Amino acid sequence: MSNIPFQTIDWNKVQKIEHTGETGTSFWQTIQYDGLRVRIVEYSSGYLADHWCHKGHIVHCLEGEFVSELENSEKFSLSQGMTYIVSDNLSSHRSVSKNGVKLLIIDGDFLKI
C-alpha cells in the first residue's frame, strides 16, 4: 500500500456513478489509492445487490438502515452509527435496503487473508 499524505475529501465534488442492483440502484462516489478504496455508497429504496460479494470491507452506516445478508442465510440489520467489518473471502454477503441508506465503505489490501 502506498503512503497517503494528509488530505481532505470534498465528497460534493466526487462524481456519483450509478450501479443497478437486482432491484433498485446504488450510487458510488469513489476515491482510489494504491491498495485502498474509500467510497460513499447510497442504495435506493428497494435495493437488492445483484451478486454475493466475497471482498472484505469496513462498512459504516451514515444514514438510514440496511440488512447485510450472508450466503449462509444469516442476516444482520445495521442502522445509522453501526459498522460491520469482514476480511476477504470469509463471509459472502450482499446488501438489502428497504427504504434507502447511505454508507461509508473502506476496503483494500489490508483486508486480505
MARPANU-937129 format. One record per residue: x, y negated, z negated of N, C-alpha, C in turn; residue in one letter; residue number from 1. Coordinates in pm, 1 decimal. Layout:
BEGIN
+----------+----------+----------+----------+----------+----------+----------+----------+----------+------+-----+
!     n.px !     n.py !     n.pz !    ca.px !    ca.py !    ca.pz !     c.px !     c.py !     c.pz ! code ! pos !
+----------+----------+----------+----------+----------+----------+----------+----------+----------+------+-----+
!        X !        Y !        Z !        X !        Y !        Z !        X !        Y !        Z !    a ! NUM !
...
+----------+----------+----------+----------+----------+----------+----------+----------+----------+------+-----+
This chain:
BEGIN
+----------+----------+----------+----------+----------+----------+----------+----------+----------+------+-----+
!     n.px !     n.py !     n.pz !    ca.px !    ca.py !    ca.pz !     c.px !     c.py !     c.pz ! code ! pos !
+----------+----------+----------+----------+----------+----------+----------+----------+----------+------+-----+
!     84.3 !    117.0 !      0.0 !      0.0 !      0.0 !      0.0 !     89.0 !   -123.4 !      0.0 !    m !   1 !
!     46.4 !   -226.4 !     67.6 !    127.1 !   -347.7 !     77.2 !    105.6 !   -436.8 !    -44.8 !    s !   2 !
!    199.5 !   -527.1 !    -65.8 !    184.2 !   -627.5 !   -170.3 !     87.8 !   -734.2 !   -120.4 !    n !   3 !
!     -3.1 !   -774.7 !   -205.0 !   -102.5 !   -875.3 !   -167.0 !    -78.7 !   -998.7 !   -252.6 !    i !   4 !
!    -39.5 !  -1108.1 !   -191.2 !    -19.1 !  -1230.1 !   -269.8 !   -152.8 !  -1285.4 !   -318.0 !    p !   5 !
!   -148.8 !  -1371.9 !   -419.1 !   -270.5 !  -1433.3 !   -470.4 !   -345.2 !  -1501.4 !   -356.1 !    f !   6 !
!   -474.2 !  -1478.2 !   -350.9 !   -558.9 !  -1542.8 !   -251.4 !   -702.8 !  -1539.5 !   -297.9 !    q !   7 !
!   -782.4 !  -1625.1 !   -239.6 !   -925.2 !  -1626.5 !   -268.7 !   -999.3 !  -1581.5 !   -143.7 !    t !   8 !
!  -1119.4 !  -1531.3 !   -162.4 !  -1203.9 !  -1490.0 !    -50.5 !  -1333.9 !  -1568.6 !    -60.0 !    i !   9 !
!  -1364.7 !  -1643.2 !     43.2 !  -1493.8 !  -1710.9 !     52.9 !  -1584.4 !  -1620.1 !    135.9 !    d !  10 !
!  -1665.9 !  -1540.6 !     68.2 !  -1749.8 !  -1443.0 !    136.7 !  -1848.1 !  -1509.7 !    232.7 !    w !  11 !
!  -1877.1 !  -1637.8 !    213.1 !  -1965.5 !  -1709.8 !    305.2 !  -1903.3 !  -1724.1 !    443.6 !    n !  12 !
!  -1772.4 !  -1706.5 !    453.4 !  -1702.2 !  -1720.9 !    581.0 !  -1665.5 !  -1586.8 !    643.9 !    k !  13 !
!  -1701.4 !  -1476.1 !    578.3 !  -1669.4 !  -1343.0 !    630.3 !  -1790.3 !  -1290.9 !    707.9 !    v !  14 !
!  -1766.8 !  -1255.7 !    833.3 !  -1874.0 !  -1210.8 !    922.1 !  -1945.5 !  -1087.5 !    867.7 !    q !  15 !
!  -2078.4 !  -1085.9 !    881.8 !  -2159.4 !   -969.4 !    845.3 !  -2176.6 !   -882.4 !    968.9 !    k !  16 !
!  -2142.5 !   -754.4 !    951.9 !  -2156.8 !   -656.6 !   1060.5 !  -2270.2 !   -561.9 !   1023.6 !    i !  17 !
!  -2363.7 !   -544.6 !   1116.1 !  -2480.1 !   -459.4 !   1092.1 !  -2449.0 !   -313.0 !   1120.0 !    e !  18 !
!  -2493.5 !   -225.8 !   1028.9 !  -2481.9 !    -81.1 !   1044.5 !  -2619.5 !    -21.7 !   1015.2 !    h !  19 !
!  -2671.3 !     56.6 !   1107.4 !  -2802.2 !    116.1 !   1084.0 !  -2786.7 !    244.7 !   1003.7 !    t !  20 !
!  -2882.0 !    268.4 !    915.6 !  -2886.0 !    391.9 !    838.4 !  -2979.9 !    489.6 !    904.0 !    g !  21 !
!  -3002.7 !    602.4 !    838.1 !  -3106.0 !    694.2 !    884.9 !  -3238.5 !    619.2 !    885.5 !    e !  22 !
!  -3260.0 !    539.7 !    779.7 !  -3366.9 !    440.1 !    776.7 !  -3306.1 !    312.6 !    720.7 !    t !  23 !
!  -3357.4 !    200.0 !    761.2 !  -3308.1 !     72.4 !    711.7 !  -3173.7 !     32.5 !    772.1 !    g !  24 !
!  -3120.3 !    -76.0 !    720.0 !  -2998.5 !   -136.4 !    774.7 !  -2906.6 !   -177.6 !    662.2 !    t !  25 !
!  -2776.5 !   -172.8 !    688.8 !  -2679.6 !   -228.5 !    595.4 !  -2599.5 !   -335.8 !    667.8 !    s !  26 !
!  -2550.0 !   -431.3 !    591.7 !  -2465.2 !   -537.8 !    643.9 !  -2336.1 !   -537.1 !    564.1 !    f !  27 !
!  -2223.9 !   -527.6 !    633.7 !  -2092.7 !   -519.9 !    570.1 !  -2013.8 !   -646.3 !    598.1 !    w !  28 !
!  -1954.0 !   -701.0 !    494.0 !  -1853.5 !   -806.6 !    505.7 !  -1724.8 !   -743.1 !    454.3 !    q !  29 !
!  -1625.2 !   -731.5 !    540.3 !  -1508.0 !   -650.6 !    508.8 !  -1379.5 !   -731.3 !    514.9 !    t !  30 !
!  -1296.5 !   -712.5 !    412.5 !  -1159.6 !   -761.9 !    411.8 !  -1071.4 !   -637.5 !    408.7 !    i !  31 !
!   -983.2 !   -624.2 !    507.6 !   -899.7 !   -504.5 !    519.5 !   -752.7 !   -540.6 !    498.3 !    q !  32 !
!   -689.8 !   -466.8 !    409.2 !   -545.9 !   -475.9 !    386.6 !   -487.2 !   -338.8 !    417.4 !    y !  33 !
!   -355.6 !   -328.8 !    422.3 !   -291.4 !   -200.6 !    443.0 !   -321.2 !   -111.0 !    322.8 !    d !  34 !
!   -401.2 !     -6.2 !    343.5 !   -432.4 !     88.2 !    236.8 !   -539.3 !     43.7 !    139.4 !    g !  35 !
!   -607.7 !    -67.2 !    167.7 !   -710.4 !   -119.1 !     76.7 !   -819.3 !   -189.5 !    156.4 !    l !  36 !
!   -945.0 !   -157.6 !    124.3 !  -1059.4 !   -223.5 !    188.4 !  -1150.0 !   -276.7 !     78.5 !    r !  37 !
!  -1191.1 !   -403.8 !     91.8 !  -1281.4 !   -468.7 !     -2.9 !  -1402.1 !   -516.2 !     77.4 !    v !  38 !
!  -1523.2 !   -480.2 !     29.2 !  -1644.6 !   -515.3 !    104.8 !  -1755.0 !   -564.7 !     13.2 !    r !  39 !
!  -1834.7 !   -654.8 !     65.9 !  -1967.9 !   -684.2 !     13.3 !  -2062.5 !   -613.1 !    109.6 !    i !  40 !
!  -2147.0 !   -526.9 !     55.3 !  -2240.2 !   -449.3 !    137.8 !  -2381.0 !   -472.7 !     86.2 !    v !  41 !
!  -2471.1 !   -503.5 !    178.1 !  -2612.1 !   -520.6 !    143.6 !  -2693.3 !   -414.5 !    216.6 !    e !  42 !
!  -2780.0 !   -344.7 !    142.5 !  -2872.2 !   -248.9 !    201.1 !  -3011.1 !   -310.0 !    201.4 !    y !  43 !
!  -3081.6 !   -293.7 !    313.0 !  -3218.5 !   -342.8 !    323.2 !  -3312.5 !   -255.8 !    240.8 !    s !  44 !
!  -3434.2 !   -303.4 !    223.8 !  -3538.7 !   -219.3 !    164.5 !  -3554.7 !    -95.3 !    250.5 !    s !  45 !
!  -3576.5 !     17.8 !    187.0 !  -3598.4 !    141.8 !    260.5 !  -3472.6 !    201.1 !    321.9 !    g !  46 !
!  -3354.6 !    161.2 !    273.0 !  -3229.4 !    210.5 !    329.8 !  -3197.9 !    352.7 !    283.1 !    y !  47 !
!  -3156.8 !    437.0 !    377.9 !  -3103.4 !    569.7 !    351.1 !  -2982.4 !    586.5 !    441.3 !    l !  48 !
!  -2866.2 !    613.7 !    383.1 !  -2743.9 !    631.6 !    461.4 !  -2762.2 !    743.2 !    563.5 !    a !  49 !
!  -2695.2 !    729.2 !    676.3 !  -2709.6 !    826.2 !    784.4 !  -2607.1 !    939.6 !    777.7 !    d !  50 !
!  -2532.0 !    949.8 !    667.3 !  -2430.7 !   1054.3 !    654.2 !  -2396.2 !   1077.0 !    506.8 !    h !  51 !
!  -2335.7 !   1190.8 !    479.4 !  -2278.4 !   1218.9 !    348.2 !  -2134.8 !   1169.1 !    352.3 !    w !  52 !
!  -2098.3 !   1083.0 !    260.1 !  -1965.5 !   1023.0 !    257.0 !  -1873.5 !   1105.0 !    166.6 !    c !  53 !
!  -1752.6 !   1130.1 !    214.1 !  -1653.5 !   1206.3 !    138.7 !  -1543.8 !   1114.8 !     83.2 !    h !  54 !
!  -1550.1 !    988.4 !    119.8 !  -1445.9 !    893.1 !     80.8 !  -1465.9 !    847.8 !    -63.5 !    k !  55 !
!  -1356.8 !    817.6 !   -130.4 !  -1364.1 !    763.6 !   -264.7 !  -1394.7 !    615.0 !   -263.0 !    g !  56 !
!  -1460.5 !    567.9 !   -366.8 !  -1497.5 !    426.7 !   -377.5 !  -1502.1 !    384.0 !   -522.9 !    h !  57 !
!  -1491.4 !    255.5 !   -543.0 !  -1538.6 !    189.2 !   -663.4 !  -1654.5 !    104.0 !   -615.1 !    i !  58 !
!  -1773.5 !    129.8 !   -665.6 !  -1894.6 !     60.0 !   -620.5 !  -1955.5 !    -12.0 !   -740.1 !    v !  59 !
!  -1968.2 !   -143.7 !   -728.2 !  -2026.5 !   -225.0 !   -834.8 !  -2152.1 !   -291.8 !   -781.0 !    h !  60 !
!  -2261.7 !   -275.2 !   -853.1 !  -2390.4 !   -332.0 !   -811.5 !  -2398.5 !   -478.0 !   -855.1 !    c !  61 !
!  -2406.2 !   -567.4 !   -759.4 !  -2414.1 !   -711.4 !   -784.9 !  -2557.7 !   -758.6 !   -804.9 !    l !  62 !
!  -2649.0 !   -704.1 !   -725.1 !  -2791.3 !   -743.3 !   -730.0 !  -2875.9 !   -623.4 !   -691.4 !    e !  63 !
!  -2991.4 !   -609.3 !   -753.6 !  -3085.5 !   -504.0 !   -716.7 !  -3049.2 !   -370.7 !   -778.9 !    g !  64 !
!  -3093.7 !   -264.0 !   -712.4 !  -3065.3 !   -129.4 !   -759.9 !  -3066.3 !    -32.3 !   -643.5 !    e !  65 !
!  -3001.2 !     81.1 !   -664.8 !  -2996.7 !    185.8 !   -563.0 !  -2971.4 !    319.1 !   -631.0 !    f !  66 !
!  -2986.0 !    424.9 !   -553.6 !  -2959.1 !    559.9 !   -601.7 !  -2843.2 !    614.7 !   -520.2 !    v !  67 !
!  -2746.3 !    672.7 !   -589.5 !  -2639.8 !    746.8 !   -524.0 !  -2673.3 !    894.5 !   -537.3 !    s !  68 !
!  -2701.1 !    957.0 !   -423.8 !  -2733.4 !   1099.7 !   -420.5 !  -2606.5 !   1177.5 !   -392.4 !    e !  69 !
!  -2583.7 !   1283.5 !   -466.6 !  -2472.8 !   1372.4 !   -437.5 !  -2524.0 !   1490.0 !   -355.6 !    l !  70 !
!  -2437.0 !   1546.4 !   -274.9 !  -2477.6 !   1656.7 !   -187.8 !  -2523.6 !   1778.5 !   -267.5 !    e !  71 !
!  -2484.6 !   1787.5 !   -395.8 !  -2528.0 !   1898.8 !   -480.9 !  -2665.7 !   1871.2 !   -544.3 !    n !  72 !
!  -2734.9 !   1768.4 !   -498.0 !  -2870.7 !   1729.4 !   -539.4 !  -2877.0 !   1641.7 !   -664.6 !    s !  73 !
!  -2764.4 !   1611.7 !   -728.8 !  -2766.9 !   1517.7 !   -841.5 !  -2796.3 !   1377.8 !   -788.5 !    e !  74 !
!  -2863.1 !   1297.5 !   -871.1 !  -2895.6 !   1159.1 !   -834.2 !  -2860.8 !   1067.9 !   -950.3 !    k !  75 !
!  -2800.3 !    954.5 !   -917.5 !  -2762.1 !    856.1 !  -1018.0 !  -2818.2 !    721.0 !   -976.7 !    f !  76 !
!  -2897.1 !    660.5 !  -1064.5 !  -2955.2 !    529.4 !  -1039.1 !  -2863.7 !    422.5 !  -1097.5 !    s !  77 !
!  -2828.0 !    325.3 !  -1014.9 !  -2743.3 !    215.4 !  -1059.1 !  -2815.1 !     84.3 !  -1033.7 !    l !  78 !
!  -2805.9 !     -6.4 !  -1129.6 !  -2867.4 !   -138.4 !  -1116.8 !  -2761.8 !   -245.0 !  -1144.4 !    s !  79 !
!  -2803.3 !   -369.4 !  -1133.0 !  -2712.4 !   -482.7 !  -1148.4 !  -2622.7 !   -465.4 !  -1270.4 !    q !  80 !
!  -2492.0 !   -482.5 !  -1249.7 !  -2395.0 !   -472.7 !  -1356.7 !  -2335.9 !   -334.2 !  -1376.8 !    g !  81 !
!  -2387.4 !   -234.0 !  -1303.9 !  -2336.0 !    -96.7 !  -1317.6 !  -2237.4 !    -64.8 !  -1205.4 !    m !  82 !
!  -2148.7 !     31.0 !  -1233.8 !  -2042.5 !     69.5 !  -1141.5 !  -2029.8 !    221.4 !  -1137.9 !    t !  83 !
!  -1995.8 !    275.1 !  -1019.7 !  -1951.4 !    414.0 !  -1016.0 !  -1815.9 !    421.5 !   -948.1 !    y !  84 !
!  -1741.5 !    526.5 !   -983.4 !  -1608.2 !    549.5 !   -928.7 !  -1598.2 !    696.2 !   -890.4 !    i !  85 !
!  -1540.5 !    723.9 !   -772.7 !  -1516.8 !    861.1 !   -729.3 !  -1393.7 !    862.6 !   -638.8 !    v !  86 !
!  -1312.1 !    965.8 !   -649.4 !  -1196.0 !    982.2 !   -562.1 !  -1237.1 !   1049.9 !   -431.7 !    s !  87 !
!  -1151.1 !   1039.0 !   -330.6 !  -1174.7 !   1102.9 !   -201.6 !  -1199.7 !   1252.7 !   -220.1 !    d !  88 !
!  -1294.9 !   1304.8 !   -143.9 !  -1321.1 !   1448.8 !   -132.9 !  -1361.4 !   1518.3 !   -262.5 !    n !  89 !
!  -1410.1 !   1444.6 !   -361.8 !  -1453.4 !   1508.3 !   -486.6 !  -1604.5 !   1524.8 !   -495.8 !    l !  90 !
!  -1680.9 !   1432.7 !   -442.4 !  -1826.8 !   1439.1 !   -451.2 !  -1886.9 !   1372.7 !   -328.7 !    s !  91 !
!  -1937.9 !   1452.3 !   -235.9 !  -2004.8 !   1394.5 !   -118.9 !  -2129.1 !   1321.1 !   -166.5 !    s !  92 !
!  -2148.2 !   1200.1 !   -117.7 !  -2254.9 !   1114.3 !   -167.7 !  -2314.1 !   1030.3 !    -55.0 !    h !  93 !
!  -2433.9 !    977.7 !    -80.8 !  -2496.6 !    881.8 !     10.1 !  -2584.8 !    790.3 !    -72.3 !    r !  94 !
!  -2610.3 !    672.6 !    -16.1 !  -2687.5 !    571.1 !    -88.3 !  -2830.2 !    563.1 !    -36.6 !    s !  95 !
!  -2919.9 !    533.3 !   -130.1 !  -3061.5 !    513.7 !   -100.5 !  -3104.4 !    387.3 !   -174.0 !    v !  96 !
!  -3174.3 !    298.2 !   -104.1 !  -3222.1 !    176.3 !   -169.0 !  -3367.7 !    151.7 !   -133.6 !    s !  97 !
!  -3451.4 !    154.6 !   -233.8 !  -3594.8 !    133.0 !   -212.2 !  -3625.0 !    -13.5 !   -180.9 !    k !  98 !
!  -3566.9 !   -105.4 !   -258.9 !  -3601.6 !   -248.0 !   -246.1 !  -3487.0 !   -337.5 !   -202.9 !    n !  99 !
!  -3374.1 !   -279.6 !   -163.7 !  -3258.6 !   -358.0 !   -123.3 !  -3160.9 !   -376.4 !   -238.2 !    g ! 100 !
!  -3033.4 !   -393.2 !   -204.1 !  -2928.1 !   -404.0 !   -305.2 !  -2807.6 !   -474.3 !   -244.0 !    v ! 101 !
!  -2727.3 !   -536.6 !   -328.8 !  -2602.0 !   -599.6 !   -286.6 !  -2489.9 !   -541.6 !   -372.1 !    k ! 102 !
!  -2385.3 !   -489.6 !   -306.4 !  -2278.6 !   -416.7 !   -373.1 !  -2140.9 !   -474.9 !   -340.6 !    l ! 103 !
!  -2048.4 !   -461.6 !   -432.9 !  -1906.5 !   -482.7 !   -408.4 !  -1845.5 !   -343.9 !   -403.0 !    l ! 104 !
!  -1780.0 !   -310.9 !   -291.3 !  -1722.0 !   -177.6 !   -273.0 !  -1573.3 !   -191.8 !   -244.0 !    i ! 105 !
!  -1492.5 !   -119.9 !   -320.9 !  -1347.6 !   -120.4 !   -303.2 !  -1303.7 !     23.0 !   -281.0 !    i ! 106 !
!  -1225.3 !     45.7 !   -176.2 !  -1171.5 !    178.7 !   -153.3 !  -1034.5 !    166.4 !    -88.8 !    d ! 107 !
!   -963.0 !    275.9 !    -89.3 !   -830.5 !    273.9 !    -29.7 !   -746.7 !    392.2 !    -71.0 !    g ! 108 !
!   -620.1 !    384.2 !    -34.9 !   -527.1 !    494.3 !    -57.9 !   -513.9 !    534.8 !   -203.0 !    d ! 109 !
!   -537.0 !    442.4 !   -295.0 !   -521.3 !    473.5 !   -437.3 !   -624.5 !    574.2 !   -487.1 !    f ! 110 !
!   -728.7 !    602.7 !   -407.5 !   -831.6 !    698.7 !   -447.5 !   -810.9 !    836.5 !   -385.0 !    l ! 111 !
!   -701.1 !    853.4 !   -311.4 !   -672.1 !    984.3 !   -253.3 !   -623.9 !   1078.9 !   -362.3 !    k ! 112 !
!   -661.6 !   1205.0 !   -347.9 !   -618.9 !   1306.7 !   -444.1 !   -475.2 !   1346.2 !   -414.9 !    i ! 113 !
+----------+----------+----------+----------+----------+----------+----------+----------+----------+------+-----+
